[in-house]
Amino acid sequence: MEIKNVCVIGAGVMGSGIAQLAATHGYHVNLVDINEGLLKKAKVSIDKNLNRFFVSKNKISSEEAENILNRIRLITNRDEAIKGVQMVVEAVYEDMALKQQLLSDLDEKCDKEVILASNTSSLSITDMAMKSKSRERIVGIHFFNPAPVMKLIELIKGKNTSDEIMDRAKKFSESLNKTVVTVNDSPGFITTRLIYVLCNEAINMKQEGIASTEDIDTAVKLAFNFPMGPLELSDLVGNDIYLHIGEYLSEKLGQYYQPSPLLIEMVKDNQIGRKTKKGFYNY
Ligand SMILES: NC(=O)c1ccc[n+]([C@@H]2O[C@H](COP(=O)([O-])OP(=O)(O)OC[C@H]3O[C@@H](n4cnc5c(N)ncnc54)[C@H](O)[C@@H]3O)[C@@H](O)[C@H]2O)c1
């Protein structure tokens, strides 16, 4: 079954980026959110992004940008949005119960051939599929932020995901001009598990007082040629997000992943990072 029409659920940071990316590669996208205001905001930000990063850099013409925008339909009614699509990508909040319920609803309502994908950045795909009947069609397609720009897609095979769905999801991901890596379902996959450990260890070092925030970041940037230090990255992603990931990884994989006490304290104190203008740095 050739994929032509895609439904993206959740029009936040990731959903709007995924919709832009898919529409850029010729797919017709139904972008869904429960919040109509957020949907409108998403389209405005896609329009701005297309102009700022693609049209003004002569990567696409303004006519092409308009065609891309016209391929994205904004919808609040999910049942309407899944009609005629061959692929659904969910990008709602990182909440297991919410995603399990959403996938099981989609499983009830979508034709049997439709691929059901989650853009979760850490949650188990196997657990997420637990409430659904056709678990073989549920797969993780982990995009990175900003989705239209980042080169990687992590493809996650749940315990019950079929080889056929993996193949089709891989072809779809490659059609978006991404490099695909395949991972057997495991909390945090490759990327989130590794980056969490790096950032959490940097936070432990900061707590132990072995170096200043600036020196920890400078050391990592210059020693490993990383574009950003772990503490500035944690502020950018959100210290609350890393705490959430750490709690999940330590519950699933063991004590080693326990979030740093300093991270827990900072989140309690609303030092989330850029979002609250205060974290390891002041903004
Ligand atoms: N932000 C990142 O850097 C990043 C990177 C990779 C993956 N992810 C993953 O992508 C997912 C979304 O993250 P985000 O940062 O875009 O979140 P976000 O908070 O920006 O957006 C989530 C959107 O989902 C909508 N939503 C919630 N419940 C819904 C429902 N039942 N139906 C329709 N819409 C609903 C919300 O209104 C909101 O607009 C999460 O699973 C996250 O872990 C995030």
The ligand as a Tripos MOL2 file, in Angstrom:
@<TRIPOS>MOLECULE
LIG
   44    48     1     0     0
SMALL
NO_CHARGES

@<TRIPOS>ATOM
      1 N1         10.5670   18.3740   21.6260 N.am      1 LIG1
      2 C1         11.5300   17.5650   21.2030 C.2       1 LIG1
      3 O1         12.7210   17.9490   21.0550 O.2       1 LIG1
      4 C2         11.2200   16.1240   20.8640 C.ar      1 LIG1
      5 C3         12.1160   15.4090   20.0410 C.ar      1 LIG1
      6 C4         11.7920   14.1070   19.6550 C.ar      1 LIG1
      7 C5         10.6090   13.5360   20.1090 C.ar      1 LIG1
      8 N2          9.7640   14.2400   20.9390 N.ar      1 LIG1
      9 C6          8.5060   13.5920   21.3420 C.3       1 LIG1
     10 O2          7.4570   14.1070   20.5260 O.3       1 LIG1
     11 C7          6.2230   14.1290   21.2700 C.3       1 LIG1
     12 C8          5.6630   15.5440   21.2430 C.3       1 LIG1
     13 O3          6.5990   16.4340   21.8160 O.3       1 LIG1
     14 P1          6.5180   18.0170   21.5770 P.3       1 LIG1
     15 O4          7.7670   18.5870   22.1300 O.co2     1 LIG1
     16 O5          6.1190   18.3000   20.1680 O.co2     1 LIG1
     17 O6          5.2890   18.3770   22.5480 O.3       1 LIG1
     18 P2          4.3720   19.6800   22.5600 P.3       1 LIG1
     19 O7          3.9260   19.8520   23.9760 O.co2     1 LIG1
     20 O8          5.0520   20.8170   21.8610 O.co2     1 LIG1
     21 O9          3.1030   19.2540   21.6550 O.3       1 LIG1
     22 C9          2.1910   18.2720   22.0030 C.3       1 LIG1
     23 C10         0.8730   18.6100   21.3040 C.3       1 LIG1
     24 O10        -0.0120   17.5020   21.4330 O.3       1 LIG1
     25 C11        -1.3340   18.0200   21.5420 C.3       1 LIG1
     26 N3         -2.1710   16.9780   22.0990 N.ar      1 LIG1
     27 C12        -2.1590   16.4710   23.3590 C.ar      1 LIG1
     28 N4         -3.0760   15.4930   23.4630 N.ar      1 LIG1
     29 C13        -3.6560   15.3650   22.2520 C.ar      1 LIG1
     30 C14        -4.6640   14.5080   21.7160 C.ar      1 LIG1
     31 N5         -5.2630   13.5890   22.4570 N.pl3     1 LIG1
     32 N6         -5.0180   14.6540   20.4110 N.ar      1 LIG1
     33 C15        -4.4220   15.6020   19.6290 C.ar      1 LIG1
     34 N7         -3.4550   16.4350   20.0920 N.ar      1 LIG1
     35 C16        -3.0880   16.3130   21.3830 C.ar      1 LIG1
     36 C17        -1.1730   19.2490   22.4230 C.3       1 LIG1
     37 O11        -2.2720   20.1490   22.3160 O.3       1 LIG1
     38 C18         0.1490   19.8330   21.8920 C.3       1 LIG1
     39 O12        -0.0880   20.7780   20.8570 O.3       1 LIG1
     40 C19         6.5680   13.5910   22.6610 C.3       1 LIG1
     41 O13         6.2880   12.2290   22.7030 O.3       1 LIG1
     42 C20         8.0610   13.8620   22.7720 C.3       1 LIG1
     43 O14         8.7090   12.9920   23.6650 O.3       1 LIG1
     44 C21        10.0340   15.5250   21.3020 C.ar      1 LIG1
@<TRIPOS>BOND
     1     1     2 1
     2     2     3 2
     3     2     4 1
     4     4     5 ar
     5     4    44 ar
     6     5     6 ar
     7     6     7 ar
     8     7     8 ar
     9     8     9 1
    10     8    44 ar
    11     9    10 1
    12     9    42 1
    13    10    11 1
    14    11    12 1
    15    11    40 1
    16    12    13 1
    17    13    14 1
    18    14    15 2
    19    14    16 1
    20    14    17 1
    21    17    18 1
    22    18    19 2
    23    18    20 1
    24    18    21 1
    25    21    22 1
    26    22    23 1
    27    23    24 1
    28    23    38 1
    29    24    25 1
    30    25    26 1
    31    25    36 1
    32    26    27 ar
    33    26    35 ar
    34    27    28 ar
    35    28    29 ar
    36    29    30 ar
    37    29    35 ar
    38    30    31 1
    39    30    32 ar
    40    32    33 ar
    41    33    34 ar
    42    34    35 ar
    43    36    37 1
    44    36    38 1
    45    38    39 1
    46    40    41 1
    47    40    42 1
    48    42    43 1
@<TRIPOS>SUBSTRUCTURE
     1 LIG1         1 GROUP 0 **** ****
